[in-house]
Amino acid sequence: MIEFSRFQLDNGLKVLIHQDFSTPMAVVNVLYDVGSRDETEDKTGFAHLFEHLMFGGSVNIPDYDEPLQRAGGENNAYTTNDLTNYYCQLPAQNIETAFWLESDRMLSLAFGKKSLDVQRKVVSEEFKEHYLNKPYGDVWHKMRELSYKVHPYKWMTIGKDLSHIENASLTDVKEFFFKHYRPVNAILVVAGNVQTENVKRLAEKWFGPIPMGEKYVRSLPAEPEQKEKRLMNITANVPLDALYKTWHMAGRIDKEYYVADLISEILGGGASSRLHQQLVKEKKLFSSIDCYHFGTVDPGLLTIDGKLVKGVKMETAEEGIKEVIDQLQNAMITEAELQKVKNKTESVIAFEDMSVMSRAGSLAFYELLGDASLFNVELERYQAITVEEIQRFSKKILEETNSNTLQYFSNN
């Protein structure tokens, strides 16, 4: 159970406070309600670019890292399809340094040609290294385009095309910043060895004067129900043939999401999972195989992917996956198997709950979903799932007409 309090500044900034006096540290986490789903299709990769730009200096602070390090702190950030999150941890007595730094870059970045050129080059190199030149690097560019026809999940966080970042202008960047990185579009979580009244004082002092900005109202096209299976073949210079399959599943707070999460564990959660036991250990069709999903806020994708053993035909590998799925759909799993994956899920949640930094990030994310207290009922939602629901939802989600298949052939 995570206890917290919350208040809101006049400029719309939501502030959550989680006290933990067992640590000498404090965490300041700022989540912006903007991800790659909020980009336009001709200008993608901007949310990820900002993850880099936000460390390139703000209006009054030319170097973000140096004063934080002097205060004994560390920081990082990440961007997803749904959000952008910045966090720093430092000794609690130096917490005002974090308020000063985070508020200044919310006030305004130091927009300059040099900073943009530097970060644009960094992102471009990342794009080339991980997505253009790496074996299988284009898989998710292709798979997203195959799986989504209208929703902006059809491009990756890094961007749809390298040229979008290469051609980003200062005007483009400024417009994106002042549209999204405003107090009214942000959630501030302060956690650790902190006093509530002091956090309120510091929040008012450092964030209160920042102009509210306009509330960004998201209006995204809903992905229509998929009615027929889709197939794509690729041949490239990769070491092994690989098979990727996705199925559409519900969004983050839907009942189906929790069932799909457990289904992914039953099928592919480690060495004792059904896919690994049957297709890697017993039939030796795959050298490795996984089942997972992306945890997206809007309806996402349940995925199975695996590297084939050399000499195994693609049709044989796919038939092996189909047999495992058929078993799940046609025979009720045991209570013991279901409890095993529930226990594993509980341990993951408990492990995440151990660090004050993780707790701060979780509170921010659940507040984004609608209410930070959702975190405290997460485990109950998993425990309530029945063996009947596993079977029913496996039939619904893992329907062949709902599937997208990418067959990746090696030309070696």
Secondary structure as the mmCIF struct_conf table of DSSP 4:
data_model
#
loop_
_struct_conf.conf_type_id
_struct_conf.id
_struct_conf.beg_label_comp_id
_struct_conf.beg_label_asym_id
_struct_conf.beg_label_seq_id
_struct_conf.end_label_comp_id
_struct_conf.end_label_asym_id
_struct_conf.end_label_seq_id
STRN STRN1 SER A 5 GLN A 8
TURN_TY1_P TURN_TY1_P1 ASP A 10 ASN A 11
BEND BEND1 GLY A 12 GLY A 12
STRN STRN2 LYS A 14 GLN A 19
TURN_TY1_P TURN_TY1_P2 PHE A 21 SER A 22
BEND BEND2 THR A 23 PRO A 24
STRN STRN3 MET A 25 TYR A 32
BEND BEND3 ASP A 33 ASP A 33
HELX_RH_3T_P HELX_RH_3T_P1 SER A 36 ASP A 38
BEND BEND4 GLU A 39 GLU A 39
STRN STRN4 THR A 40 THR A 40
TURN_TY1_P TURN_TY1_P3 GLU A 41 ASP A 42
STRN STRN5 LYS A 43 LYS A 43
BEND BEND5 GLY A 45 GLY A 45
HELX_RH_AL_P HELX_RH_AL_P1 PHE A 46 LEU A 53
TURN_TY1_P TURN_TY1_P4 MET A 54 PHE A 55
BEND BEND6 GLY A 56 GLY A 56
STRN STRN6 SER A 58 SER A 58
BEND BEND7 VAL A 59 ASN A 60
BEND BEND8 PRO A 62 PRO A 62
BEND BEND9 TYR A 64 TYR A 64
HELX_RH_AL_P HELX_RH_AL_P2 ASP A 65 ARG A 70
TURN_TY1_P TURN_TY1_P5 ALA A 71 GLY A 72
STRN STRN7 GLU A 74 THR A 79
BEND BEND10 ASN A 81 ASP A 82
STRN STRN8 THR A 84 PRO A 91
HELX_RH_3T_P HELX_RH_3T_P2 ALA A 92 ASN A 94
HELX_RH_AL_P HELX_RH_AL_P3 ILE A 95 LEU A 107
STRN STRN9 LEU A 109 LEU A 109
HELX_RH_AL_P HELX_RH_AL_P4 LYS A 113 PHE A 127
HELX_RH_PI_P HELX_RH_PI_P1 LYS A 128 LEU A 132
BEND BEND11 ASN A 133 LYS A 134
TURN_TY1_P TURN_TY1_P6 PRO A 135 ASP A 138
HELX_RH_AL_P HELX_RH_AL_P5 VAL A 139 SER A 147
BEND BEND12 LYS A 149 HIS A 151
HELX_RH_3T_P HELX_RH_3T_P3 PRO A 152 LYS A 154
BEND BEND13 TRP A 155 TRP A 155
TURN_TY1_P TURN_TY1_P7 THR A 157 ILE A 158
BEND BEND14 LYS A 160 LYS A 160
HELX_RH_AL_P HELX_RH_AL_P6 LEU A 162 GLU A 166
TURN_TY1_P TURN_TY1_P8 ASN A 167 ASN A 167
HELX_RH_AL_P HELX_RH_AL_P7 LEU A 170 HIS A 180
BEND BEND15 TYR A 181 ARG A 182
HELX_RH_3T_P HELX_RH_3T_P4 PRO A 183 ASN A 185
STRN STRN10 ALA A 186 GLY A 192
BEND BEND16 ASN A 193 ASN A 193
HELX_RH_AL_P HELX_RH_AL_P8 THR A 196 TRP A 206
TURN_TY1_P TURN_TY1_P9 PHE A 207 PRO A 209
BEND BEND17 ILE A 210 ILE A 210
HELX_LH_PP_P HELX_LH_PP_P1 GLU A 214 TYR A 216
HELX_LH_PP_P HELX_LH_PP_P2 LEU A 220 GLN A 226
BEND BEND18 GLU A 228 GLU A 228
STRN STRN11 ARG A 230 ALA A 236
BEND BEND19 ASN A 237 ASN A 237
BEND BEND20 PRO A 239 LEU A 240
STRN STRN12 ALA A 242 HIS A 248
TURN_TY1_P TURN_TY1_P10 ARG A 252 ILE A 253
BEND BEND21 ASP A 254 ASP A 254
HELX_RH_AL_P HELX_RH_AL_P9 LYS A 255 GLY A 268
BEND BEND22 GLY A 269 GLY A 270
TURN_TY1_P TURN_TY1_P11 ALA A 271 SER A 272
BEND BEND23 SER A 273 SER A 273
HELX_RH_AL_P HELX_RH_AL_P10 ARG A 274 LEU A 275
HELX_RH_PI_P HELX_RH_PI_P2 HIS A 276 GLU A 282
BEND BEND24 LYS A 283 LYS A 283
STRN STRN13 PHE A 286 HIS A 293
BEND BEND25 VAL A 297 PRO A 299
STRN STRN14 LEU A 301 LEU A 308
HELX_LH_PP_P HELX_LH_PP_P3 VAL A 309 VAL A 309
TURN_TY1_P TURN_TY1_P12 LYS A 310 GLY A 311
HELX_RH_AL_P HELX_RH_AL_P11 MET A 314 ASN A 330
BEND BEND26 ALA A 331 ALA A 331
HELX_LH_PP_P HELX_LH_PP_P4 MET A 332 THR A 334
HELX_RH_AL_P HELX_RH_AL_P12 GLU A 335 GLU A 352
TURN_TY1_P TURN_TY1_P13 ASP A 353 MET A 354
BEND BEND27 SER A 355 SER A 355
HELX_RH_AL_P HELX_RH_AL_P13 VAL A 356 LEU A 369
TURN_TY1_P TURN_TY1_P14 GLY A 370 GLY A 370
HELX_RH_3T_P HELX_RH_3T_P5 ALA A 372 VAL A 377
HELX_RH_AL_P HELX_RH_AL_P14 GLU A 378 GLN A 383
TURN_TY1_P TURN_TY1_P15 ALA A 384 ALA A 384
HELX_RH_AL_P HELX_RH_AL_P15 VAL A 387 ILE A 397
TURN_TY1_P TURN_TY1_P16 LEU A 398 LEU A 398
HELX_RH_3T_P HELX_RH_3T_P6 GLU A 400 ASN A 402
STRN STRN15 SER A 403 SER A 410
#
